[in-house]
Amino acid sequence: MESTKFITVRSLLTTLIVTLTLTLINLGWGEGFVFVWLRSWLIAFLIMQLASLWLVPIIKKYVS
């Protein structure tokens, strides 16, 4: 079973990279970029963290 620490780090890095990339593509680097990106990242991280903690054990059960 994957540890909670690993799931948290994976969720943090994945959402950070994806939200940064998509925010840059959609808004470009300009005024308010950091605020919009950090807000988007926080929302994405919380969703991903909860989904990962819930889904990983279920997926492993069916894949193994």
Helices and strands as residue ranges (DSSP letters): H 4-27, H 33-63
